[in-house]
Amino acid sequence: SDVRDAKPWGLLARAQLQPPKPRDEADALARVRSHARRRLLAKAEPSTRRVLEGVTLLEALSRPAPAPVAYTPNELSDFTFFLRFTDGERLIFEGDFGVSHVSHQSDEEGLVLHLSPRHANLKWMGRADELQQEHVKIALVAVRDHDQAMVSLSHLNICYAAHGRERIYGFSVFGVIRGLAASARSNLQLDALLSVTQDGYVNGLELRPEHHVDTHGAMEADDIGPCDESLFQYLLTYLAGIHNPTARAFVLARIESLLVEAEREMGWGDLQRLAADLAEMEEKIGEGYSGYVSQAKALRVELGMDVTSDEE
């Protein structure tokens, strides 16, 4: 009797199982495709969003503030940050991170995004103790959660490694600057800190946007200041895409306005000082220091001065 009853009971049990839902299958396929897209984007060279092209310093400083538009940019927590960590051609780790909180540490360090892994027990795929430091880099992609719009943020090279209870790896930009916004006078860059346990589990990621402002003096190093949180917020929203043309134009104007305001605060608004710097560079050129020629020409352009004599 038990044998005869087994088949009917089995059929009944199978009939009670929930069949796979087409929506679940579609969601799974979408996740696979999304991961493949962010991986391809991470491998490609990021591009820089050039702003205020053809606009001189005097023109930028005299621009009125953009007319307000009823538009709210995305929050930083609306994005997932995909990180791909490689040592040459060898993949060490890749995974998604979400913003756990945002802090403002000091005037020097400024905005810090504290991110945690979106999935538990993320472990490195390669040997963490055999990194060839000169070849180690990370690629960062921001993914807007609600529509999966993606933007390649930056490729960063390793700049230091500290080993204690955790391994801390610091990353920064060297060489060609790519990935964020840039005007003729300044650019936005990212620094990153990745923390890993001794047994290879990823603890967290910190992103530190920085505003690098070119110097206009003959003897000065570049100024590095904190990136305004709203500037980074507007920039991520703009790069991910805004469908409304009016809102898109407003956000771009807002980004440009915030860049110029920071440049003004770091010395580009002091026209008397700029004139003195130009005079110092021209004096050096007169003494035979040809390295100042292009810098002096660029500053004359910013100040709206005639540069036709430089081209003769």
C-alpha positions as CSV (number, residue, x, y, z in Angstrom):
1,S,0.0,0.0,0.0
2,D,2.9,2.4,0.9
3,V,4.5,1.7,-2.5
4,R,1.2,2.3,-4.3
5,D,0.6,5.6,-2.4
6,A,4.1,7.0,-2.9
7,K,3.6,8.2,-6.5
8,P,0.3,10.1,-5.8
9,W,1.7,11.7,-2.7
10,G,4.8,12.7,-4.7
11,L,2.7,14.2,-7.4
12,L,0.7,16.1,-4.8
13,A,3.8,17.5,-3.2
14,R,5.2,18.6,-6.6
15,A,1.9,20.2,-7.4
16,Q,2.1,22.3,-4.2
17,L,5.6,23.6,-5.0
18,Q,5.6,27.2,-6.3
19,P,6.7,27.3,-9.9
20,P,9.5,29.7,-10.7
21,K,8.1,33.1,-11.5
22,P,9.0,34.7,-14.8
23,R,9.6,38.0,-12.9
24,D,12.2,36.3,-10.7
25,E,14.0,35.0,-13.7
26,A,13.9,38.4,-15.4
27,D,15.3,40.0,-12.3
28,A,18.1,37.5,-12.0
29,L,19.0,38.0,-15.7
30,A,18.9,41.8,-15.2
31,R,21.3,41.5,-12.3
32,V,23.7,39.4,-14.3
33,R,23.6,41.9,-17.2
34,S,24.1,44.8,-14.8
35,H,27.2,43.2,-13.3
36,A,28.6,42.5,-16.7
37,R,28.1,46.1,-17.7
38,R,29.8,47.5,-14.6
39,R,32.7,45.1,-15.1
40,L,33.2,46.3,-18.7
41,L,32.9,49.9,-17.7
42,A,35.4,49.4,-14.9
43,K,37.9,48.0,-17.4
44,A,37.5,51.0,-19.8
45,E,39.3,54.3,-19.4
46,P,37.1,56.8,-17.6
47,S,36.6,60.2,-19.3
48,T,36.6,63.7,-17.7
49,R,33.6,66.0,-17.9
50,R,35.1,69.3,-19.1
51,V,33.2,72.4,-17.9
52,L,33.5,76.1,-18.6
53,E,35.3,75.5,-21.8
54,G,36.1,78.7,-23.6
55,V,35.1,80.8,-20.5
56,T,37.8,83.0,-19.1
57,L,38.3,83.6,-15.4
58,L,36.8,87.1,-15.6
59,E,33.8,85.8,-17.4
60,A,33.3,83.0,-14.9
61,L,33.6,85.3,-11.9
62,S,31.0,87.7,-13.4
63,R,28.4,85.0,-14.2
64,P,25.2,85.4,-12.3
65,A,24.0,82.5,-10.1
66,P,21.9,80.0,-12.0
67,A,18.2,80.6,-11.9
68,P,16.6,78.2,-9.4
69,V,14.8,75.2,-10.8
70,A,12.5,72.8,-8.9
71,Y,14.8,69.8,-9.0
72,T,16.3,67.6,-6.3
73,P,19.5,65.7,-7.2
74,N,20.1,62.1,-6.2
75,E,21.3,61.4,-2.7
76,L,24.7,59.8,-2.3
77,S,23.0,56.8,-0.8
78,D,21.0,56.4,-4.0
79,F,24.2,54.9,-5.6
80,T,26.0,51.6,-5.4
81,F,29.8,51.8,-5.9
82,F,31.3,49.0,-7.8
83,L,35.0,48.4,-7.1
84,R,37.4,46.3,-9.2
85,F,40.8,45.6,-7.6
86,T,43.6,44.3,-9.9
87,D,47.3,43.5,-9.7
88,G,48.3,43.9,-13.4
89,E,46.1,41.4,-15.2
90,R,45.3,39.5,-12.0
91,L,41.9,40.1,-10.4
92,I,42.2,40.4,-6.7
93,F,38.7,41.5,-5.8
94,E,35.5,43.0,-7.2
95,G,32.2,43.8,-5.5
96,D,29.5,46.3,-4.7
97,F,29.5,48.9,-1.9
98,G,26.8,51.1,-0.4
99,V,27.1,54.3,1.5
100,S,26.7,53.6,5.2
101,H,27.3,57.2,6.2
102,V,28.9,60.5,5.2
103,S,31.2,62.5,7.4
104,H,33.0,65.9,7.3
105,Q,36.2,65.3,9.3
106,S,38.1,68.6,9.0
107,D,38.7,71.5,6.7
108,E,41.7,69.7,5.2
109,E,40.1,66.3,4.7
110,G,36.6,67.4,4.0
111,L,34.0,65.0,2.7
112,V,34.4,61.3,3.3
113,L,32.0,58.6,2.0
114,H,32.1,55.5,4.3
115,L,31.0,52.5,2.3
116,S,30.3,48.9,3.4
117,P,30.1,45.8,1.2
118,R,26.6,45.1,-0.1
119,H,27.1,41.4,0.4
120,A,28.4,39.6,3.5
121,N,31.7,37.6,3.6
122,L,33.2,39.2,0.5
123,K,36.7,37.7,0.3
124,W,39.6,38.4,-2.0
125,M,39.9,36.2,-5.1
126,G,43.7,36.4,-5.1
127,R,46.6,36.3,-2.7
128,A,46.6,39.7,-0.8
129,D,50.2,39.2,0.5
130,E,51.8,38.9,-3.0
131,L,50.8,42.2,-4.6
132,Q,53.2,43.7,-7.0
133,Q,52.7,47.2,-5.8
134,E,53.7,49.1,-9.0
135,H,50.9,47.3,-10.9
136,V,48.1,47.5,-8.3
137,K,45.1,49.7,-9.0
138,I,41.4,50.0,-8.5
139,A,38.6,51.0,-10.8
140,L,35.4,52.7,-9.5
141,V,32.0,52.7,-11.1
142,A,28.9,54.5,-9.6
143,V,25.6,52.8,-10.3
144,R,22.3,54.6,-9.7
145,D,20.1,52.1,-8.0
146,H,16.7,53.0,-9.3
147,D,17.6,52.8,-13.1
148,Q,21.0,51.1,-13.1
149,A,22.6,54.1,-14.9
150,M,26.3,53.8,-14.6
151,V,29.3,56.1,-14.8
152,S,33.0,55.3,-14.5
153,L,34.4,57.5,-11.8
154,S,38.1,56.9,-11.8
155,H,41.1,54.6,-12.0
156,L,43.4,54.9,-9.0
157,N,46.9,53.6,-8.3
158,I,48.0,52.3,-5.0
159,C,50.1,54.8,-3.0
160,Y,50.6,53.0,0.3
161,A,49.8,49.9,2.3
162,A,49.7,49.6,6.1
163,H,49.6,46.3,7.9
164,G,48.2,46.0,11.4
165,R,45.1,44.3,12.8
166,E,43.8,45.2,9.3
167,R,45.4,45.8,6.0
168,I,44.8,49.3,4.8
169,Y,45.4,50.2,1.2
170,G,45.4,53.8,0.0
171,F,44.8,54.8,-3.6
172,S,45.2,58.0,-5.5
173,V,45.6,59.5,-8.9
174,F,49.0,59.6,-10.6
175,G,49.7,60.9,-14.1
176,V,46.7,61.6,-16.4
177,I,43.7,62.9,-14.5
178,R,40.5,61.2,-15.6
179,G,37.0,60.5,-14.3
180,L,35.5,63.5,-12.7
181,A,34.9,67.2,-13.6
182,A,37.6,69.7,-14.6
183,S,37.7,73.3,-15.6
184,A,40.8,75.2,-16.9
185,R,41.7,76.0,-13.3
186,S,40.7,73.1,-11.2
187,N,39.6,69.4,-11.2
188,L,37.9,67.0,-8.9
189,Q,39.7,63.8,-7.9
190,L,39.0,60.8,-5.7
191,D,41.2,59.2,-3.1
192,A,40.2,55.9,-1.6
193,L,41.0,53.7,1.4
194,L,40.3,50.0,1.4
195,S,40.4,48.0,4.6
196,V,40.8,44.2,4.6
197,T,41.1,41.7,7.4
198,Q,44.2,39.5,7.9
199,D,42.3,36.5,6.4
200,G,41.3,38.5,3.3
201,Y,37.7,39.6,4.0
202,V,36.8,43.1,2.9
203,N,35.7,45.4,5.7
204,G,35.0,48.7,4.0
205,L,35.9,51.4,1.6
206,E,36.3,55.1,2.1
207,L,36.0,57.6,-0.8
208,R,37.4,61.1,-0.4
209,P,36.5,63.6,-3.1
210,E,39.1,66.4,-3.4
211,H,39.2,69.7,-5.2
212,H,42.6,70.3,-6.8
213,V,43.0,74.0,-7.8
214,D,45.9,74.9,-10.2
215,T,48.3,77.5,-8.9
216,H,48.7,80.8,-10.7
217,G,51.9,81.8,-8.9
218,A,55.4,81.1,-10.3
219,M,56.6,79.4,-7.1
220,E,53.6,77.7,-5.5
221,A,52.4,74.2,-5.4
222,D,48.9,73.2,-6.3
223,D,46.2,73.8,-3.8
224,I,44.1,70.9,-2.6
225,G,40.9,71.6,-0.8
226,P,37.8,69.7,0.3
227,C,35.1,68.9,-2.2
228,D,31.7,70.4,-1.4
229,E,29.2,67.6,-0.7
230,S,26.5,69.2,-2.8
231,L,29.0,69.5,-5.7
232,F,29.7,65.8,-5.6
233,Q,26.0,65.1,-5.3
234,Y,25.1,67.2,-8.3
235,L,28.1,65.8,-10.3
236,L,27.0,62.1,-9.7
237,T,23.5,63.0,-10.7
238,Y,24.6,64.8,-13.8
239,L,26.9,62.1,-14.9
240,A,24.4,59.3,-14.3
241,G,21.9,61.2,-16.5
242,I,19.0,63.7,-16.2
243,H,16.2,63.3,-18.8
244,N,14.6,66.7,-18.3
245,P,16.6,69.2,-20.4
246,T,15.8,72.2,-18.1
247,A,16.9,70.3,-15.0
248,R,20.0,69.0,-16.8
249,A,21.0,72.6,-17.8
250,F,20.4,73.8,-14.2
251,V,22.5,71.0,-12.7
252,L,25.4,71.7,-15.0
253,A,25.2,75.4,-14.3
254,R,25.1,74.6,-10.5
255,I,28.3,72.4,-10.9
256,E,30.1,75.2,-12.7
257,S,29.0,77.8,-10.1
258,L,30.3,75.6,-7.3
259,L,33.6,75.0,-9.0
260,V,34.1,78.7,-9.6
261,E,33.2,79.6,-6.0
262,A,35.9,77.2,-4.8
263,E,38.4,78.6,-7.2
264,R,37.6,82.1,-6.0
265,E,38.1,81.0,-2.4
266,M,41.5,79.5,-3.3
267,G,42.9,82.7,-4.8
268,W,41.5,83.0,-8.3
269,G,39.2,85.8,-7.2
270,D,42.1,88.0,-6.0
271,L,42.8,89.9,-9.2
272,Q,45.6,92.1,-7.7
273,R,47.4,89.0,-6.6
274,L,47.0,87.4,-10.0
275,A,48.5,90.5,-11.6
276,A,51.4,90.4,-9.2
277,D,51.9,86.7,-10.1
278,L,51.9,87.5,-13.8
279,A,54.5,90.2,-13.3
280,E,56.7,87.7,-11.4
281,M,56.4,85.2,-14.2
282,E,57.2,87.8,-16.8
283,E,60.3,88.8,-14.8
284,K,61.4,85.1,-14.7
285,I,60.9,84.9,-18.5
286,G,63.0,88.0,-19.0
287,E,65.8,86.2,-17.0
288,G,65.7,83.3,-19.4
289,Y,63.3,80.9,-17.6
290,S,61.3,79.7,-20.6
291,G,59.3,77.2,-18.5
292,Y,57.0,80.1,-17.4
293,V,56.0,81.1,-20.9
294,S,53.0,78.9,-21.3
295,Q,51.9,79.5,-17.7
296,A,52.1,83.3,-18.2
297,K,50.2,83.1,-21.5
298,A,47.4,81.0,-19.9
299,L,47.1,83.6,-17.0
300,R,46.9,86.5,-19.5
301,V,44.1,84.6,-21.3
302,E,42.2,84.2,-18.0
303,L,42.6,87.9,-17.2
304,G,41.3,88.8,-20.7
305,M,44.6,90.3,-21.8
306,D,46.0,90.3,-25.3
307,V,48.2,87.3,-26.2
308,T,48.7,87.9,-29.9
309,S,52.2,89.1,-29.3
310,D,53.0,85.6,-27.8
311,E,52.2,84.0,-31.1
312,E,54.4,86.2,-33.3
